[in-house]
Amino acid sequence: MKKKLTIILSCIAVILLVASIIGPILILKADRQEEVAAEYNYSEVFFDEYEEVRNHFLETADKLMAENENSDLYSHVINKDEGLYIDTLYLPSKTDQTNLVVLTTGVHGIEGYIGSVMLDVFWEEIYPQIDKENTGVLVIANVNPYGMKYHRRYNENNVDLNRNFIIDWNSFDMSVNKDYPKVQKFLGPQKKMNNALWHEASFYTSMVKEVVVNGVDSISNALLGGQYEFPQGVYYGGAGDEKSTTYVKDVFEWTLGDANYENVVHIDVHSGYGPRYNMVIFNSVYETMNEAETKALFGYDNVISYDSESFYPTTGDTTDFYYRLWEKMGSEASLFSTCFEFGTIGDSFLDSIISMKYTIEENQNHWNPTKNKIMNEIVKERYQELFYPTEKEWREKTVEDFAAACEGVLNAKLK
């Protein structure tokens, strides 16, 4: 009997050993994105490094400025030693200051890569149609240059800048997210990830436990709204204005005041949320148009408004801030501010779990870097897929959707 038990235990040990070796390799193989296609629509500007994106933007800006009198290019320093800048290009209207189109990219650093491509689409396909006599264009590129350079959603202080645009920090309740403290240990584990196979088992075991104890809604609410109490946690909104936020707030204020335009239309470019192969126009909670009205006005079907089933409120969002600033200033200009969001993983319940998992893993690996090379590669592959897929079909669809949505918005909103 003892001999049989020993043989069984030995077999189990061998199986586990083999699984621990082969499992991670299979996981990495399954998660690895496809090789980038040699040629596809706008393939030459789908860059992979921050310096490439910035140099390309500056080269494009020089060409545009040569064709536009009184244009201006300003590089706002975030960290000179690391070469981190927010680049702002202003092409004023020629005669009448009727419309100002404002484009922001890279608020979530890693999302600035797809944002950079969409700027090229804008210059190539949209800008030529704009009436330069009465319409100016302002581009604030790479709002979070640290996140872009190091391929993170967050900035140099682990702050999610799209949760940092608070209208008044003195009156703001830092404990606004009541659900995050309940699940913060699950969302922000303080330990190194090692073997990928055992990590997978541990994660899903922990998740089931959290769902049983706190419920699915607690986890969902904790993630989406932003939190202000755990600086090393995910979606941390900070404790005051970050450098990037201060700068962008000042620029927004200028657009609604001293710029003297009658009408401001703002598009903030993001990726990560929504159905794969579809870009969503995600309106602010302060925008009064409902989903049906927005679809009809813009001639674009993928819309999320305050009355949509998939709408979720956030705190410290750039578009929400723009509306609140407009109200606070009593600006005489009209304003429309929205977000263009490119879906990557998908929008099913399972997709949401995967997205959450990839987010937690990246943050965990940032604070507690794994020494396991395969695990490290898996984390990087997953995070890239979450915001900047390499798939040709996805990349070409982003171009198609952006052009269609941008044309629809500007045709409807420019005077």
KARA-V729916 format. One record per backbone hydrogen bond with DSSP energy under -1.0 kcal/mol. CO is the residue of the C=O (numbers start at 1). NH is the residue of the N-H. If there is no record, write none. Layout:
co:CO nh:NH
co:CO nh:NH
This chain:
co:1 nh:5
co:2 nh:6
co:3 nh:7
co:4 nh:8
co:5 nh:9
co:6 nh:10
co:7 nh:11
co:8 nh:12
co:9 nh:13
co:10 nh:14
co:11 nh:15
co:12 nh:16
co:13 nh:17
co:14 nh:18
co:15 nh:19
co:16 nh:20
co:17 nh:21
co:18 nh:22
co:19 nh:23
co:22 nh:26
co:23 nh:27
co:24 nh:28
co:25 nh:29
co:26 nh:30
co:27 nh:31
co:28 nh:32
co:40 nh:43
co:42 nh:45
co:43 nh:46
co:45 nh:47
co:49 nh:53
co:50 nh:54
co:51 nh:55
co:52 nh:56
co:53 nh:57
co:54 nh:58
co:55 nh:59
co:56 nh:60
co:57 nh:61
co:58 nh:62
co:59 nh:63
co:60 nh:64
co:61 nh:65
co:62 nh:66
co:68 nh:71
co:72 nh:90
co:74 nh:88
co:76 nh:86
co:79 nh:84
co:84 nh:78
co:84 nh:79
co:86 nh:76
co:87 nh:141
co:88 nh:74
co:89 nh:139
co:90 nh:72
co:91 nh:137
co:96 nh:98
co:97 nh:262
co:98 nh:263
co:99 nh:136
co:100 nh:265
co:101 nh:138
co:102 nh:267
co:103 nh:140
co:104 nh:269
co:105 nh:143
co:106 nh:144
co:108 nh:111
co:109 nh:112
co:110 nh:113
co:111 nh:115
co:112 nh:116
co:113 nh:117
co:114 nh:118
co:115 nh:119
co:116 nh:120
co:117 nh:121
co:118 nh:122
co:119 nh:123
co:120 nh:124
co:121 nh:125
co:122 nh:126
co:122 nh:127
co:126 nh:129
co:127 nh:130
co:130 nh:132
co:131 nh:135
co:132 nh:94
co:133 nh:95
co:133 nh:96
co:134 nh:98
co:134 nh:99
co:136 nh:101
co:137 nh:91
co:138 nh:103
co:139 nh:89
co:140 nh:105
co:141 nh:87
co:144 nh:148
co:145 nh:149
co:146 nh:150
co:147 nh:152
co:152 nh:110
co:155 nh:158
co:159 nh:155
co:160 nh:163
co:161 nh:164
co:164 nh:166
co:173 nh:176
co:176 nh:178
co:180 nh:183
co:183 nh:187
co:184 nh:188
co:195 nh:199
co:196 nh:200
co:197 nh:201
co:198 nh:202
co:199 nh:203
co:200 nh:204
co:201 nh:205
co:202 nh:206
co:203 nh:207
co:204 nh:208
co:205 nh:209
co:206 nh:210
co:207 nh:211
co:208 nh:212
co:209 nh:213
co:210 nh:214
co:215 nh:219
co:216 nh:220
co:217 nh:221
co:218 nh:222
co:219 nh:223
co:220 nh:224
co:221 nh:225
co:225 nh:315
co:227 nh:237
co:230 nh:233
co:235 nh:227
co:236 nh:160
co:242 nh:246
co:243 nh:247
co:244 nh:248
co:245 nh:249
co:246 nh:250
co:247 nh:251
co:248 nh:252
co:249 nh:253
co:250 nh:254
co:251 nh:255
co:252 nh:256
co:254 nh:259
co:257 nh:260
co:262 nh:334
co:263 nh:100
co:264 nh:336
co:265 nh:102
co:266 nh:338
co:267 nh:104
co:268 nh:340
co:270 nh:342
co:275 nh:278
co:278 nh:343
co:280 nh:341
co:281 nh:304
co:282 nh:339
co:284 nh:287
co:290 nh:294
co:291 nh:295
co:292 nh:296
co:293 nh:297
co:294 nh:298
co:295 nh:299
co:301 nh:303
co:302 nh:281
co:304 nh:283
co:305 nh:308
co:308 nh:311
co:316 nh:165
co:317 nh:321
co:318 nh:322
co:319 nh:323
co:320 nh:324
co:321 nh:325
co:322 nh:326
co:323 nh:327
co:324 nh:328
co:325 nh:329
co:326 nh:330
co:326 nh:331
co:334 nh:264
co:336 nh:266
co:338 nh:268
co:339 nh:282
co:340 nh:270
co:341 nh:280
co:342 nh:272
co:348 nh:352
co:349 nh:353
co:350 nh:354
co:351 nh:355
co:352 nh:356
co:353 nh:357
co:354 nh:358
co:355 nh:359
co:356 nh:360
co:357 nh:361
co:358 nh:362
co:359 nh:363
co:360 nh:364
co:361 nh:365
co:362 nh:366
co:363 nh:367
co:364 nh:368
co:372 nh:376
co:373 nh:377
co:374 nh:378
co:375 nh:379
co:376 nh:380
co:377 nh:381
co:378 nh:382
co:379 nh:383
co:380 nh:384
co:381 nh:385
co:382 nh:386
co:384 nh:388
co:391 nh:395
co:392 nh:396
co:393 nh:397
co:394 nh:398
co:395 nh:399
co:396 nh:400
co:397 nh:401
co:398 nh:402
co:399 nh:403
co:400 nh:404
co:401 nh:405
co:402 nh:406
co:403 nh:407
co:404 nh:408
co:405 nh:409
co:406 nh:410
co:407 nh:411
co:408 nh:412
co:409 nh:413
co:410 nh:414
